[in-house]
Amino acid sequence: MSREEIERICIRNLLAVREERMFFKDLDSRFLLVSAGWLEAEGRGRSLEEVIGKTDFDIFSRPHAAAALEDEQRIIRTGDPMIGKVERETFDDRADAWVATTKLPLRDEDGKIVGTFGIARDVSAQMRDGMTGLANRLALMDRLAQALLALERQPGSLGVLFLDVDGFKALNDSLGHRIGDEVLIQVARRLSSVARRFDTVARYGGDEFVLLATGLSSPASLRSIGERVLEALGSEFVANGSTLTLSASLGGVVVQDAALDPEDVLDRADHAMYAAKRTGRPSFETYG
């Protein structure tokens, strides 16, 4: 077989793979080709012909599509690949998904960049808390690292809220783990209900939760979110027939410095949360 025939066979087999999501795009981030796995996961019944020429704006939510476009245009400008970025795919008409994506420059025979190509794998199972369905600590740390990197490229503000359910250990010990678990599930639902569409709500561990808010218009925006959180948790909980009244301590930090380490950001929010806890009442304190 000639080299051209071998290449055609290899490409045909790659595009037939259903376990991975492969895609090729032009300089304007329009789809040139996608694999069977991509069509199955993202196509929503579209044929290959219906996808070719489309962009992520035709498939995903606008914020996610805009972030993907930014990544691809940077690869085209610099030639630098993006390796294993964990990101939350968001849609307007279905549930979110977590994927690990690698993108590289697509080059012609002369080495000129003519687009991008990549491969994505669903990692939702590894990135979600098994009980609440929220992002887990691993997903949170990755999202926070990506958010800080985005601040480096485009200055702005992000906010982190760190929440602890007051007296949860005593509740868990006295009423049992079944009720304790149900309370945590309801806390997760209430946090998700007040978060903005593209915020990340995570279970950090035990009865601790974190909300990551990107693209804040002002520091006051984080306080507004924090107040909604306290209000949402202020009403009664009903778990396994028991009616409970809970309170929470909430700490927040607004970040504009892209050089901060994700652990430092969380430490600041955690420090503010303990300041709130020392007041002895449900409250929201900010760092600094």
PAZAPA-4460 file (N, C-alpha, C; in steps of 0.05 Angstrom, whole numbers, plus 32768, in hexadecimal, padded with zeros to 4 digits):
% residues 288
    n_x    n_y    n_z   ca_x   ca_y   ca_z    c_x    c_y    c_z   seq   type   mol
   8011   7FE8   8000   8000   8000   8000   8011   8019   8000     1      M     A
   8008   802D   7FF3   8016   8047   7FF3   8012   8055   800E     2      S     A
   8023   8069   8012   801F   8078   802B   8004   8086   802C     3      R     A
   7FFB   8090   8015   7FE1   809D   8014   7FCB   808B   801B     4      E     A
   7FCD   8071   8011   7FB8   805E   8018   7FB8   8057   8035     5      E     A
   7FD0   8054   8041   7FD3   804F   805E   7FC6   8066   806E     6      I     A
   7FCD   807E   8066   7FC2   8095   8074   7FA3   8096   8073     7      E     A
   7F98   8090   805C   7F7B   8090   8059   7F6E   807B   806B     8      R     A
   7F7B   8063   806B   7F70   804E   807C   7F72   8056   809A     9      I     A
   7F88   8061   80A2   7F8B   806A   80BE   7F77   807F   80C5    10      C     A
   7F73   8093   80B4   7F60   80A8   80BA   7F44   809D   80BB    11      I     A
   7F3D   808B   80A8   7F22   807F   80A8   7F1D   8070   80C1    12      R     A
   7F31   8061   80CB   7F2D   8052   80E4   7F2B   8064   80FC    13      N     A
   7F3B   807A   80FC   7F3A   808D   8112   7F1E   8099   8114    14      L     A
   7F14   80A1   80FD   7EFA   80AF   80FC   7EE3   809C   8103    15      L     A
   7EE8   8082   8101   7ED3   806E   8108   7ED2   8068   8126    16      A     A
   7EE6   8070   8135   7EE7   806A   8151   7ED0   8078   8160    17      V     A
   7EC2   8068   8171   7EAC   8073   8180   7EB3   807A   819D    18      R     A
   7ECA   806F   81A6   7ED2   8073   81C2   7EDE   808F   81C7    19      E     A
   7EE8   809C   81B2   7EF4   80B6   81B5   7EE6   80CA   81A2    20      E     A
   7EE8   80E4   81A9   7EDB   80F9   8199   7EF0   8109   818B    21      R     A
   7EF4   8104   8171   7F09   8111   8162   7EFC   8125   814F    22      M     A
   7F0A   813B   814A   7F00   8150   8139   7F16   815F   812C    23      F     A
   7F10   816A   8114   7F23   817B   8105   7F14   8194   80FD    24      F     A
   7F22   81AB   8100   7F15   81C5   80FA   7F28   81D6   80E9    25      K     A
   7F1C   81E9   80DB   7F2B   81FC   80CA   7F34   8214   80DA    26      D     A
   7F3F   8228   80CC   7F4A   823F   80DA   7F34   8250   80E8    27      L     A
   7F1B   824C   80DF   7F05   825B   80EC   7EF6   8249   8100    28      D     A
   7F02   8233   8107   7EF7   8220   811A   7EDD   8214   8111    29      S     A
   7EDA   8211   80F6   7EC4   8202   80EB   7ECC   81E4   80E8    30      R     A
   7EB9   81D2   80ED   7EBF   81B6   80EC   7EC5   81AD   80D0    31      F     A
   7EDC   819F   80CC   7EE3   8192   80B3   7EDB   8175   80B3    32      L     A
   7EE1   8167   80C9   7EDA   814B   80CC   7ED7   8146   80EA    33      L     A
   7EC6   8132   80F0   7EC4   8129   810C   7EC2   810B   810C    34      V     A
   7EC9   80FE   8122   7EC7   80E1   8123   7EAB   80D8   812A    35      S     A
   7EA7   80BE   8127   7E8D   80B2   812E   7E88   80B6   814C    36      A     A
   7E9D   80B5   815D   7E99   80B9   8179   7E90   80D5   817F    37      G     A
   7E9B   80E9   8170   7E92   8105   8174   7E75   8108   816C    38      W     A
   7E6E   80FD   8155   7E52   80FF   814C   7E3F   80F2   8160    39      L     A
   7E46   80DB   816B   7E35   80CD   817E   7E31   80DD   8198    40      E     A
   7E47   80EA   81A1   7E46   80F9   81BB   7E3B   8115   81B8    41      A     A
   7E42   8122   81A2   7E3C   813F   81A0   7E28   8146   818A    42      E     A
   7E25   8134   8177   7E16   813B   815E   7DF8   813E   8161    43      G     A
   7DED   8132   8176   7DD0   8134   817A   7DC0   812C   8161    44      R     A
   7DC8   8115   8155   7DBA   810B   813E   7DC2   8117   8123    45      G     A
   7DD5   812A   8123   7DDF   8135   810A   7DF0   8121   80FB    46      R     A
   7DEF   8123   80E1   7E02   8113   80D0   7E1C   8122   80CE    47      S     A
   7E30   8114   80C4   7E4A   8122   80C0   7E47   813A   80AD    48      L     A
   7E37   8137   8098   7E33   814D   8085   7E27   8165   8093    49      E     A
   7E16   8160   80A7   7E08   8176   80B5   7E1B   8184   80C8    50      E     A
   7E30   8177   80D1   7E43   8183   80E3   7E59   8192   80D5    51      V     A
   7E62   8188   80BE   7E78   8195   80B0   7E70   81B2   80A9    52      I     A
   7E82   81C5   80AF   7E7C   81E1   80AA   7E70   81EF   80C2    53      G     A
   7E66   81E0   80D5   7E5B   81EC   80ED   7E72   81F3   8101    54      K     A
   7E6B   8202   8116   7E7E   8209   812B   7E73   8200   8145    55      T     A
   7E83   8203   815A   7E7A   81FB   8175   7E62   820C   817E    56      D     A
   7E5E   8223   8172   7E47   8234   8179   7E2D   8227   8170    57      F     A
   7E2E   8215   815D   7E17   8206   8154   7E11   81ED   8165    58      D     A
   7E24   81E6   8176   7E22   81CD   8185   7E1F   81D1   81A3    59      I     A
   7E31   81E3   81AE   7E33   81E7   81CB   7E26   8201   81D3    60      F     A
   7E26   8207   81ED   7E1E   8221   81F7   7E31   8236   81ED    61      S     A
   7E28   824F   81EC   7E3A   8264   81E2   7E53   8268   81F3    62      R     A
   7E51   8268   820E   7E6A   826B   821E   7E7E   8255   8219    63      P     A
   7E74   823C   8217   7E87   8226   8212   7E93   8228   81F6    64      H     A
   7E83   822F   81E3   7E8D   8232   81C7   7EA1   8249   81C5    65      A     A
   7E9C   825E   81D4   7EAF   8275   81D3   7ECA   826D   81DF    66      A     A
   7EC9   825D   81F5   7EE2   8255   8201   7EF1   8242   81EF    67      A     A
   7EE3   8230   81E1   7EF0   821E   81CE   7EFD   822D   81B7    68      A     A
   7EEE   8241   81AD   7EF9   8252   8197   7F12   8260   81A0    69      L     A
   7F12   826B   81B8   7F2A   8278   81C2   7F42   8265   81C3    70      E     A
   7F3D   824D   81CD   7F53   8239   81CF   7F5E   8233   81B3    71      D     A
   7F4C   822F   81A0   7F54   8227   8185   7F63   823E   8176    72      E     A
   7F59   8256   817A   7F66   826D   816C   7F82   8271   8178    73      Q     A
   7F85   826C   8192   7FA0   826F   819E   7FB3   8259   8193    74      R     A
   7FA9   8241   818F   7FB9   822C   8184   7FC2   8233   8167    75      I     A
   7FAF   823F   8158   7FB5   8247   813D   7FCA   825D   813C    76      I     A
   7FC8   8270   814F   7FDB   8286   8150   7FF7   827D   8158    77      R     A
   7FF8   826C   816C   8012   8265   8179   801E   824A   8170    78      T     A
   800D   8238   8167   8016   821D   8160   8019   820C   8179    79      G     A
   8013   8216   8191   8016   8207   81A9   7FFD   81F5   81AE    80      D     A
   8001   81DC   81B4   7FE9   81CA   81B9   7FDD   81CF   81D4    81      P     A
   7FC4   81C6   81D7   7FB6   81C6   81F1   7FB2   81A9   81F8    82      M     A
   7FBF   81A0   820E   7FBF   8184   8215   7FAE   817E   822E    83      I     A
   7F9B   816D   822A   7F8B   8162   8240   7F7C   8176   8251    84      G     A
   7F72   818B   8245   7F62   819F   8254   7F48   8193   825D    85      K     A
   7F42   8193   8277   7F29   8189   8281   7F15   81A1   8281    86      V     A
   7EFF   819D   8274   7EEC   81B3   8271   7ECF   81A8   8273    87      E     A
   7EBE   81BA   827B   7EA2   81B3   827D   7E94   81BB   8264    88      R     A
   7E8A   81A8   8255   7E7A   81AE   823D   7E5E   81B6   8246    89      E     A
   7E55   81CD   823C   7E3A   81D6   8243   7E29   81D9   822A    90      T     A
   7E10   81D3   822D   7DFD   81D3   8216   7DE4   81E3   821E    91      F     A
   7DD5   81EB   820A   7DBC   81F9   8210   7DA5   81E7   8214    92      D     A
   7DA8   81CD   820C   7D91   81BB   820C   7D96   81A0   8219    93      D     A
   7DAC   819D   8227   7DB1   8184   8234   7DC5   8187   824B    94      R     A
   7DCA   8172   8259   7DDB   8173   8271   7DF8   8178   8269    95      A     A
   7E07   8185   827C   7E23   818A   8277   7E33   8170   8278    96      D     A
   7E4C   8171   826E   7E5E   815A   826F   7E7A   8164   8273    97      A     A
   7E8A   8153   8280   7EA7   815A   8284   7EB7   814A   826F    98      W     A
   7EC9   8157   8262   7EDA   814A   824E   7EF7   8153   8252    99      V     A
   7F0A   8141   824B   7F26   8148   824A   7F2D   814B   822C   100      A     A
   7F37   8162   8224   7F3A   8168   8208   7F57   816F   8202   101      T     A
   7F61   8164   81EC   7F7B   816C   81E1   7F77   8177   81C5   102      T     A
   7F83   818E   81C0   7F81   819B   81A6   7F9D   81A2   819C   103      K     A
   7FA1   819F   8182   7FBB   81A5   8176   7FB7   81B4   815C   104      L     A
   7FCC   81C0   8152   7FCA   81CD   8137   7FC8   81B9   8121   105      P     A
   7FB7   81BE   810E   7FB4   81AE   80F6   7FC6   81BA   80E0   106      L     A
   7FD8   81AB   80D6   7FEC   81B6   80C3   7FE9   81A8   80A7   107      R     A
   7FEF   81B7   8092   7FEF   81AB   8077   800B   819F   8072   108      D     A
   800F   8196   8059   8028   8188   8052   8040   819A   8055   109      E     A
   803D   81B4   8054   8053   81C7   8057   8057   81D0   8074   110      D     A
   8047   81C5   8086   804A   81CD   80A2   803A   81E6   80AA   111      G     A
   802B   81F1   8097   801B   8209   809D   8002   8201   80AD   112      K     A
   7FFC   8211   80C1   7FE4   820B   80D1   7FCB   8213   80C2   113      I     A
   7FB9   81FF   80BE   7FA1   8204   80AF   7F88   81FF   80C0   114      V     A
   7F8C   81FB   80D9   7F75   81F6   80EB   7F7E   81E9   8105   115      G     A
   7F6C   81DA   8111   7F72   81CB   812A   7F65   81B0   8128   116      T     A
   7F70   819E   8138   7F62   8184   813B   7F65   817B   8158   117      F     A
   7F54   8169   8161   7F55   8162   817D   7F46   8148   8183   118      G     A
   7F48   8141   819C   7F3B   8129   81A6   7F31   812E   81C2   119      I     A
   7F18   8126   81C8   7F0C   812B   81E2   7F02   8111   81ED   120      A     A
   7F03   810E   8207   7EF9   80F6   8215   7EE7   80FF   822C   121      R     A
   7ED0   80F1   822F   7EBE   80F7   8245   7ECA   80ED   825F   122      D     A
   7ECD   8100   8272   7ED8   80F8   828C   7EC5   8100   82A3   123      V     A
   7EAB   8102   829C   7E97   810A   82AF   7E97   80F9   82C8   124      S     A
   7E9A   80DF   82C5   7E9A   80CD   82DC   7EB0   80D3   82F0   125      A     A
   7EC7   80DC   82E6   7EDD   80E2   82F8   7EDC   80FD   8304   126      Q     A
   7ECB   810E   82F9   7ECA   812A   8302   7EB2   8132   8312   127      M     A
   7EA0   811F   8318   7E88   8125   8327   7E88   8117   8342   128      R     A
   7E7E   8125   8356   7E7A   8119   8370   7E64   8104   836E   129      D     A
   7E6A   80EB   8378   7E57   80D5   8374   7E3C   80D9   8382   130      G     A
   7E3B   80E8   8398   7E22   80EA   83A7   7E11   8101   839D   131      M     A
   7E1D   8119   8399   7E0E   8131   8393   7E0C   8136   8375   132      T     A
   7E1E   812A   8365   7E1E   8130   8349   7E2D   814A   8342   133      G     A
   7E36   8158   8356   7E46   8171   8351   7E62   816A   8347   134      L     A
   7E70   817F   833E   7E8C   817B   8338   7E9A   8173   8352   135      A     A
   7EAE   8162   834F   7EBE   815A   8367   7ED6   816C   836A   136      N     A
   7EE7   8166   837D   7EFE   8177   8383   7F11   8178   836B   137      R     A
   7F15   8162   835E   7F27   8161   8347   7F1D   8173   8331   138      L     A
   7F03   8172   832B   7EF8   8183   8317   7EFA   81A1   831F   139      A     A
   7EF4   81A6   8338   7EF6   81C2   8342   7F12   81CD   833E   140      L     A
   7F26   81BE   8346   7F41   81C8   8345   7F49   81CD   8328   141      M     A
   7F41   81BC   8316   7F47   81C0   82FA   7F39   81D9   82EF   142      D     A
   7F1F   81DC   82F5   7F10   81F3   82EC   7F1C   820D   82F7   143      R     A
   7F24   820D   8310   7F30   8225   831C   7F4A   822B   830F   144      L     A
   7F5A   8217   8309   7F74   821C   82FB   7F6F   8228   82E0   145      A     A
   7F5B   821E   82D2   7F54   8228   82B7   7F4A   8245   82B9   146      Q     A
   7F3A   824A   82CE   7F2F   8265   82D1   7F45   8279   82D7   147      A     A
   7F59   8272   82E6   7F70   8283   82EC   7F80   8288   82D3   148      L     A
   7F83   8273   82C3   7F92   8276   82A9   7F83   8289   8297   149      L     A
   7F68   8288   8297   7F59   829A   8286   7F5C   82B7   828F   150      A     A
   7F5F   82BB   82A9   7F65   82D6   82B3   7F7F   82E1   82A9   151      L     A
   7F92   82CF   82A5   7FAC   82D8   829A   7FA9   82E2   827D   152      E     A
   7F98   82D4   826E   7F94   82DC   8252   7F81   82F4   8250   153      R     A
   7F6D   82F6   8261   7F5A   830B   8260   7F53   8314   827C   154      Q     A
   7F5F   832B   8285   7F5A   8334   82A1   7F3D   8336   82A8   155      P     A
   7F36   8330   82C0   7F1B   8332   82C9   7F1A   8329   82E6   156      G     A
   7F03   831E   82EE   7EFF   8315   830A   7EF2   82FA   830B   157      S     A
   7EFA   82E9   831D   7EEC   82D1   8324   7EE7   82D0   8342   158      L     A
   7ED4   82C1   834A   7ECD   82BF   8366   7ECB   82A2   836F   159      G     A
   7ED2   829D   8388   7ECF   8283   8394   7EC0   8285   83AE   160      V     A
   7EAC   8275   83B1   7E9D   8273   83CA   7EA2   8258   83D7   161      L     A
   7EA9   8258   83F1   7EAF   8240   83FF   7E99   823D   8415   162      F     A
   7E8A   8227   8415   7E73   8224   8427   7E77   820B   8438   163      L     A
   7E70   820F   8452   7E70   81F9   8465   7E55   81F8   8473   164      D     A
   7E49   81E1   8474   7E2F   81DE   8482   7E34   81DD   84A0   165      V     A
   7E29   81F0   84AE   7E2D   81F2   84CB   7E21   81DA   84D9   166      D     A
   7E30   81CE   84EC   7E26   81B9   84FD   7E1F   819F   84EE   167      G     A
   7E2B   819B   84D7   7E23   8184   84C8   7E2C   816A   84D5   168      F     A
   7E43   8169   84E1   7E4C   8150   84EE   7E39   8147   8504   169      K     A
   7E30   815B   8514   7E1D   8154   852A   7E03   8149   851E   170      A     A
   7DFA   8155   8508   7DE1   814C   84FA   7DE5   8130   84F0   171      L     A
   7DFC   812B   84E4   7E02   8111   84D8   7E03   80FB   84EE   172      N     A
   7E10   8103   8504   7E13   80EF   851A   7DF8   80E9   8528   173      D     A
   7DE8   80FD   852B   7DCF   80F9   853A   7DB8   80ED   8529   174      S     A
   7DB7   80F5   850F   7DA1   80EC   84FE   7DA8   80D6   84EB   175      L     A
   7DC2   80D2   84E7   7DCB   80BC   84D6   7DD5   80C5   84BB   176      G     A
   7DE5   80B4   84AF   7DF1   80BC   8495   7DDD   80BE   847E   177      H     A
   7DC8   80AF   8480   7DB4   80B0   846B   7DA8   80CC   8469   178      R     A
   7DA0   80D7   847F   7D95   80F2   847F   7DAB   8106   8479   179      I     A
   7DC3   8102   8483   7DD9   8114   847D   7DDF   8115   845F   180      G     A
   7DDF   80FE   8453   7DE4   80FD   8436   7DCE   810C   8426   181      D     A
   7DB5   8108   842F   7D9F   8115   8421   7DA1   8134   8424   182      E     A
   7DAA   813C   843C   7DAE   8159   8440   7DC3   8164   842D   183      V     A
   7DD9   8156   842A   7DEE   815F   8418   7DE5   8160   83FB   184      L     A
   7DD5   814D   83F3   7DC9   814D   83D8   7DB8   8165   83D4   185      I     A
   7DA8   816C   83E8   7D96   8183   83E6   7DA6   819D   83E6   186      Q     A
   7DBB   819E   83F6   7DCD   81B6   83F6   7DD8   81B9   83DA   187      V     A
   7DE1   81A3   83CE   7DED   81A5   83B2   7DD8   81AF   839F   188      A     A
   7DBF   81A6   83A1   7DAA   81B0   838F   7DA5   81CD   8392   189      R     A
   7DA4   81D6   83AB   7D9F   81F2   83B0   7DB6   8204   83A6   190      R     A
   7DCE   81FB   83AB   7DE5   820A   83A0   7DE3   820C   8382   191      L     A
   7DDD   81F6   8375   7DDC   81F6   8358   7DC5   8209   834E   192      S     A
   7DB0   820B   835E   7D99   821B   8355   7D9F   8239   8355   193      S     A
   7DB2   8241   8366   7DB8   825E   8367   7DD1   8265   8358   194      V     A
   7DE1   8251   834F   7DF9   8256   8340   7DF1   8260   8324   195      A     A
   7E02   8270   8318   7DFD   8278   82FC   7E03   8260   82EA   196      R     A
   7DF9   8261   82D1   7DFA   824A   82BF   7E15   823E   82BC   197      R     A
   7E2A   824F   82BB   7E44   8245   82B5   7E58   8246   82CD   198      F     A
   7E4D   824A   82E5   7E5D   8247   82FD   7E62   8229   8302   199      D     A
   7E76   8224   8311   7E7C   8208   8319   7E76   8205   8337   200      T     A
   7E63   81F2   833D   7E5D   81EC   8358   7E69   81D0   835E   201      V     A
   7E79   81CF   8374   7E87   81B6   837A   7E83   81AE   8397   202      A     A
   7E83   8194   839C   7E85   818A   83B7   7EA3   8187   83BD   203      R     A
   7EAD   8197   83CF   7ECA   8196   83D5   7ED1   817E   83E7   204      Y     A
   7EBE   8176   83F7   7EC3   815F   8409   7EB1   8162   8421   205      G     A
   7EA7   814B   842B   7E96   814C   8443   7E7E   815E   843F   206      G     A
   7E7B   8172   8451   7E65   8186   844E   7E6F   81A0   8444   207      D     A
   7E85   81A0   8435   7E91   81B9   842A   7E8C   81BA   840C   208      E     A
   7E83   81D1   8403   7E7C   81D5   83E7   7E8A   81EF   83DD   209      F     A
   7E90   81F0   83C3   7E9D   8207   83B7   7E8E   820F   839E   210      V     A
   7E8A   8229   839B   7E7F   8234   8382   7E93   8246   8375   211      L     A
   7E9A   823F   835C   7EAD   824F   834D   7E9E   8260   8339   212      L     A
   7EA0   827A   833A   7E92   828C   8329   7EA6   829B   8318   213      A     A
   7EA5   8298   82FE   7EB7   82A6   82EC   7EA9   82BD   82DF   214      T     A
   7EB9   82CF   82D3   7EAE   82E6   82C5   7E9D   82F8   82D6   215      G     A
   7EA5   82FD   82EE   7E96   830F   8300   7E98   832C   82F5   216      L     A
   7E82   833A   82F5   7E82   8356   82EC   7E8E   8368   8301   217      S     A
   7E8C   8360   831A   7E97   8370   8330   7E98   835F   8349   218      S     A
   7EA8   8367   835D   7EA8   8358   8377   7E8D   8356   8383   219      P     A
   7E7C   8369   837F   7E61   8369   838A   7E51   8351   837F   220      A     A
   7E58   8348   8367   7E49   8331   835B   7E4C   8318   836C   221      S     A
   7E64   8314   8378   7E68   82FC   8388   7E58   82FE   83A2   222      L     A
   7E56   8316   83AD   7E45   8319   83C5   7E28   8313   83BF   223      R     A
   7E1F   831B   83A8   7E04   8316   83A0   7DFF   82F8   839E   224      S     A
   7E12   82E9   8392   7E0F   82CC   8391   7E0F   82C0   83AD   225      I     A
   7E22   82C9   83BE   7E24   82BF   83D9   7E0A   82C3   83E9   226      G     A
   7DFE   82DA   83E6   7DE5   82DF   83F4   7DCE   82CD   83EA   227      E     A
   7DCE   82C7   83D0   7DBA   82B4   83C6   7DBF   8298   83D1   228      R     A
   7DD8   8291   83D4   7DDF   8277   83DF   7DD4   8274   83FC   229      V     A
   7DD9   8288   840D   7DD0   8287   8428   7DB2   8287   842A   230      L     A
   7DA5   8296   8418   7D88   8296   8417   7D7D   827B   840F   231      E     A
   7D89   826E   83FC   7D80   8254   83F2   7D83   823E   8408   232      A     A
   7D97   8241   8419   7D9C   822D   842D   7D8D   8233   8447   233      L     A
   7D80   824B   8448   7D72   8253   8460   7D58   8246   8465   234      G     A
   7D4B   823C   8450   7D31   822F   8454   7D34   8212   845D   235      S     A
   7D1F   8207   8468   7D20   81EC   8474   7D27   81D6   8460   236      E     A
   7D34   81C2   846A   7D3B   81AA   845B   7D29   8193   8465   237      F     A
   7D1F   8183   8453   7D10   816B   845B   7D20   8153   8450   238      V     A
   7D29   8142   8463   7D39   812B   845B   7D2F   8112   846A   239      A     A
   7D25   80FF   845A   7D1B   80E5   8465   7D06   80EA   847B   240      N     A
   7CF5   80FD   8476   7CDF   8103   8489   7CE6   8116   849F   241      G     A
   7D00   811E   84A1   7D08   8130   84B6   7D0A   814C   84AB   242      S     A
   7D00   8160   84B9   7D02   817C   84B1   7D18   8189   84C0   243      T     A
   7D2B   8194   84B2   7D43   819F   84BE   7D47   81BC   84B6   244      L     A
   7D53   81CB   84C8   7D5B   81E6   84C2   7D7A   81E7   84C4   245      T     A
   7D86   81EF   84AE   7DA3   81F0   84AD   7DAD   820D   84AA   246      L     A
   7DC6   8210   84B0   7DD3   822A   84AA   7DEE   8224   849D   247      S     A
   7DFA   8238   8491   7E13   8234   8483   7E25   824C   8487   248      A     A
   7E3F   8246   8486   7E53   825B   8487   7E60   825D   846B   249      S     A
   7E62   8275   8461   7E6A   827A   8446   7E80   828E   8444   250      L     A
   7E96   8286   8437   7EAC   8298   8433   7EB1   829C   8415   251      G     A
   7EBA   82B4   840E   7EBE   82BA   83F2   7ED7   82CA   83ED   252      G     A
   7EE2   82C7   83D5   7EF9   82D6   83CC   7EF5   82DD   83AF   253      V     A
   7EFC   82F6   83A8   7EFC   82FF   838C   7F19   8300   8383   254      V     A
   7F1F   82F5   836C   7F3A   82F3   8362   7F3D   8301   8348   255      V     A
   7F52   8311   8346   7F59   831E   832C   7F76   8318   8325   256      Q     A
   7F85   830C   8337   7FA1   8306   8333   7FA4   82EA   8328   257      D     A
   7FAB   82E8   830E   7FAD   82CE   8301   7FC5   82BE   830B   258      A     A
   7FD7   82CA   8319   7FEF   82BC   8323   7FEA   82AB   833C   259      A     A
   7FD2   82AE   8348   7FCC   829F   8360   7FC9   8281   835A   260      L     A
   7FD2   8271   836D   7FCE   8254   836B   7FB2   824D   8373   261      D     A
   7FA6   8239   8366   7F8A   8231   836D   7F87   822A   838B   262      P     A
   7F9B   821D   8397   7F9A   8217   83B3   7F99   8230   83C4   263      E     A
   7FA9   8245   83BC   7FA8   825E   83CA   7F8D   826B   83C9   264      D     A
   7F80   826A   83B2   7F66   8276   83AF   7F52   8268   83C2   265      V     A
   7F52   824E   83C3   7F40   823F   83D4   7F47   8244   83F2   266      L     A
   7F60   8246   83F8   7F68   824C   8414   7F5C   8267   841D   267      D     A
   7F5C   827A   840B   7F51   8295   8412   7F33   8293   8416   268      R     A
   7F25   8284   8405   7F08   8281   8408   7F02   8272   8422   269      A     A
   7F13   825D   8427   7F0F   824D   8440   7F14   825E   8458   270      D     A
   7F28   8270   8457   7F2E   8282   846E   7F16   8294   8473   271      H     A
   7F0A   829E   845D   7EF2   82AF   8460   7EDB   82A0   846C   272      A     A
   7ED8   8286   8463   7EC2   8276   846E   7EC4   8272   848C   273      M     A
   7EDD   826E   8496   7EE0   826A   84B3   7EDB   8285   84C2   274      Y     A
   7EE1   829B   84B5   7EDA   82B5   84C1   7EBB   82B7   84C3   275      A     A
   7EAD   82AD   84AF   7E90   82AD   84B1   7E86   829B   84C7   276      A     A
   7E92   8284   84CA   7E8A   8270   84DE   7E8E   827C   84FA   277      K     A
   7EA3   828C   84FE   7EA8   8297   8518   7E93   82AC   8521   278      R     A
   7E83   82B5   850E   7E6D   82C8   8516   7E57   82BA   8525   279      T     A
   7E56   829F   8522   7E41   8290   8531   7E26   8291   8525   280      G     A
   7E24   829A   850C   7E0A   829C   84FF   7E0E   8297   84E1   281      R     A
   7DF9   8291   84D2   7DFC   828E   84B5   7E06   82A9   84A9   282      P     A
   7E1D   82A8   849C   7E28   82C2   8492   7E3B   82BD   847B   283      S     A
   7E41   82D2   846D   7E53   82D2   8456   7E69   82E6   845B   284      F     A
   7E82   82DD   845B   7E98   82EF   845E   7EAB   82ED   8446   285      E     A
   7EB8   8302   843F   7ECA   8302   8428   7EE7   8306   8432   286      T     A
   7EF9   82FB   8423   7F16   82FD   842A   7F21   8319   8424   287      Y     A
   7F31   8322   8436   7F3F   833B   8432   7F30   8353   843C   288      G     A
***
